[in-house]
Amino acid sequence: MNNAYRTYFKNHRDTHLKEMKELLSIPSISALSANKPDIKRAAEWLVDALQAAGLENVKMMPTEGNPIVYADWLHADSDITALVYGHYDVQPVDPLELWQTPPFEPDIRDEKIYARGATDDKGQVFMHIKAVEALLKTEGKLPVNIKFCIEGEEEVGSPTLEPFVEQHKDLLAADVLVISDTPMLEKGKPAICYGLRGLCAMQIDVKAATGDLHSGIYGGGVANPLHALAAILASMHDETGRVAIEGFYDKVQPLTNEERQAFQDLHYDEEALKKELNVGELYGEAGYSFLERTWSRPTLEINGMYGGFQGEGIKTVLPSEAHAKLSCRLVADQDPQEIQDIIEKHIQEHTPPGVQVNITRMDTGRPFQIPYNHPFIQAAMRAYEKAYEATPVLTRMGGSIPIVEGFGRLLNVPVILMGFGLPSENFHAPNEHFHLENFDKGLLTICEYLKELAQTK
């Protein structure tokens, strides 16, 4: 491994941590309008940091929401261009009383830095800037061309990012998109995520009489919306946990034997999980392990049900309406709108007489998947192995990051998810933190990855 940038990181570590604390001290909470000035301040801080690192064409670009920070360096001998995406906005900090130290007063203890945004995602974005800086300072150039696109609305769903990408396809054109916003498997075990589930959500509103009715006078003679809703929801799964909606699995890409073996080789401890969650048994589609169910199979979940009397005691009422919220996690090649279509058709076909159903479609996001043997994935594995001296694992994630698929689709570019956080680092929760071991090794990994990309066809 090149000693020049390794030495650079060692000699500048205190300075880098001081600079990272500056960024983490800015309360750039995108969900709160009161923090709008802090959003701008964080974007301006990044502009200064990118310029100081040696990037060119650095600018803060307006959107209908929060600004996007862009920068590039396009003088490499290689014809490969890497686009680095990240976000500078953070989650709200509530409940504040659970923080051991103030969320925007970064504190280092036990070789971890505690602050909102430490791991999600300011700390990881900062690492990419410093990796580029180290290469430019020690070698005078980068092994590949590089661009940065750092947004300020990820924590509120990135509403303006896709239109921005669509409008600036030429500016953002690249051969590979690199994102550091996913976790490693565990301490000392780096992971590269090659698949994310998509999502779609719906609300079901069931209505019968014009108002609540006396259950003694009308019960048994007028349809009960809660009964109707329960019947509709019960029809959506069979007794084994499989979704019982016609066409739901039609486009699902099955797991390969190699993938199933790779999941088994992780030796995931389902017994430990049951103890952690305090459940007697795990539940799900028959024939699949927990990791297979949550990483590579689609789901339909009831997120909430409500209607009728819910206060203390009893009220013998026949409610006039009932409601439920549903969400699905989707896998390649499922289309969120097609899934919403078939769910809506299923609901209409299973609605009992005497009630009216209204369906409201809500959030959608497409699933993402890249072949795990893609050359840029293999380059990332080599980079991790050099920095961590450990073979990284290939994983999928059960969650959804819709913009990942959007970026890949709009720019026609492979997306490589190279995260350096740990699942235990409390992102979105009080006492969020980032292990400095992964800060140090992550800087080296990024440098090595850029070098590996230059050698990749």
QUIBEL-V805460 format. One record per pair of residues at least 12 apart in sequence whose C-alpha atoms are under 8 Angstrom apart, sorted by the first residue. I is the first residue (numbers start at 0). J is the second residue. Records with the same first field share a line. If there is no record, write none. Layout:
# QUIBEL-V805460
I = J  J
This chain:
# QUIBEL-V805460
0 = 385  447
3 = 137
4 = 133  134  137
5 = 443
7 = 133  137
8 = 133  439  442
15 = 129
19 = 122  125
20 = 104  105
22 = 41  44  121
23 = 103  104  105  114  115  116  117  121  122
24 = 102  103  104  105  114
25 = 37  40  41  103
26 = 38  89  103
27 = 40  41  87  88  89
28 = 88  89  90  91
29 = 88  89  90  151  152  154  155
30 = 90  91  154  155
31 = 91
38 = 65  88  151
39 = 65  66
41 = 87
42 = 59  66  67  68  87  151
43 = 59
45 = 68
46 = 58  59  68
48 = 128
49 = 70  128
52 = 128  129  131  132  133  135
53 = 132  135
54 = 70  71  72
55 = 70  71  72
56 = 69  70  71  72
57 = 69  70  71
58 = 70
62 = 159  163
63 = 159
64 = 152  158  159
65 = 150  151  152
66 = 150  151
67 = 148  149  150  151
68 = 147  148  149  150
69 = 146  147  148  149
70 = 146  147  148
71 = 144  145  146  147
72 = 144  145  146
73 = 143  144  145
74 = 140  141  143  144
75 = 140  141  142  143  144
76 = 142  143
77 = 142  143  144  453
78 = 143  144
79 = 143  144  173  174  452  453
80 = 143  144  145  146  173  174  175
81 = 143  144  145  146  173  174  175  176  177
82 = 145  146  147  148  171  172  173  174  175  176  177
83 = 127  145  146  147  148  149  176  177  178
84 = 147  148  149  150  176  177  178  179
85 = 120  121  124  148  149  150  178  179  180
86 = 120  121  124  149  150  151  152  153
87 = 120  121  124  149  150  151
88 = 116  120  121  150  151  152  153  154
89 = 115  116  119  120  154
90 = 115  116  154  427
91 = 427
92 = 115  427  428  429
93 = 428  429
94 = 429
95 = 429
97 = 429  430
98 = 429  430
99 = 430
100 = 113  430
101 = 114
102 = 114  115  429  430
103 = 115
110 = 434  435  436
111 = 432  433  434  435
112 = 432  433  434  435
113 = 430  431  432  433
114 = 430  431  432
115 = 426  427  429  430  431  432
116 = 426  431  432
117 = 431  432  433
118 = 180  420  424  426  431  432  433
119 = 180  426  427
120 = 179  180
122 = 433
123 = 179  180  418  419  438
124 = 179
126 = 438  441  442
127 = 442  445
129 = 442
130 = 442  443  445  446
131 = 446
134 = 446
141 = 449
142 = 449  450  452  453
143 = 449  450  452  453
146 = 171
148 = 171
157 = 402
160 = 402
161 = 402  405  406
164 = 406  409  410
165 = 409
168 = 409  410
171 = 410
172 = 410
173 = 410  412
174 = 412  413
175 = 375  412  413  414  415
176 = 407  412  413  414  415
177 = 414  415  416  417
178 = 414  415  416  417  418
179 = 416  417  418  419
180 = 416  417  418  419  420
181 = 416  417  418  419  420
182 = 418  419  420  421  422
183 = 418  419  420  421  422
184 = 392  421  422
185 = 421  422
186 = 421
187 = 387  389
188 = 389  390  391  392
189 = 383  387  389  390  391  392  419
190 = 391  392  393  394  417  418
191 = 376  379  380  391  392  393  394  415  416  417  418
192 = 393  394  395  396  415  416  417
193 = 367  368  369  370  371  393  394  395  415  416
194 = 294  366  367  368  369  394  395  396
195 = 294  330  366  367  368  395  396  397  398  399  400
196 = 294  295  297  328  329  330  331  365  366  367  396  397  398  399  400
197 = 328  329  330  335  363  364  365  366  367  398  399  400  401
198 = 326  327  328  329  335  362  363  364  365  366  399
199 = 326  327  328  329  335  336  338  339  361  362  363  364
200 = 324  325  326  327  339  360  361  362  363
201 = 324  325  326  339  358  359  360  361  362
202 = 322  323  324  325  358  359  360  361
203 = 322  323  324  325  356  357  358  359
204 = 320  321  322  323  356  357  358
205 = 224  225  227  228  320  321  322  354  355  356  357
206 = 224  319  320  321  354  355  356
207 = 222  223  224  319  320  353  354  355
208 = 221  319  320
209 = 319
210 = 318  319
211 = 316  317  318  319
212 = 316  317  318  319
213 = 315  316  317
214 = 315  316  317
215 = 315
217 = 317
218 = 317
221 = 353
222 = 352  353  354
223 = 317  318  319  354
224 = 318  319  320  321  354
225 = 306  307  318  320  321
227 = 350  351  354
228 = 321  322  323
230 = 349  350  351
231 = 346  349  350
232 = 301
234 = 349
239 = 283  284  285
240 = 282  283  284  285
241 = 283  284  285
242 = 298  299
244 = 341  342  345
245 = 341  345
246 = 341
247 = 338  341
248 = 297
250 = 331  332  333
251 = 296  297  330  331  332  333
252 = 330  331  332
254 = 295
259 = 291
261 = 393
262 = 290  291  394
267 = 290
269 = 289
293 = 396  397
294 = 395  396  397
295 = 330  395  397
296 = 329  330
297 = 327  328  329  330
298 = 327  328  329
299 = 325  326  327  328
300 = 325  326  327
301 = 323  324  325  326
302 = 323  324  325  326
303 = 323  324  325
304 = 321  322  323  324
305 = 321  322  323
306 = 318  320  321  322
307 = 319  320  321
328 = 397  398  399
329 = 365  366
330 = 366  367
331 = 366  367  368
332 = 366
333 = 365  366
334 = 365
335 = 363  364  365
336 = 363
339 = 360
343 = 358
364 = 399  400  401
365 = 401  404  405
366 = 399  401  404
367 = 401  403  404
369 = 413  414
371 = 393
374 = 455  456
375 = 415  452  455
376 = 415
378 = 448  451  452  455
379 = 417  448  451
381 = 448  451
382 = 444  445  447  448  451
383 = 444  447  448
385 = 444  447
386 = 440  441  443  444  447
387 = 440  444
419 = 437  438  441
420 = 433  434  437
421 = 433  434
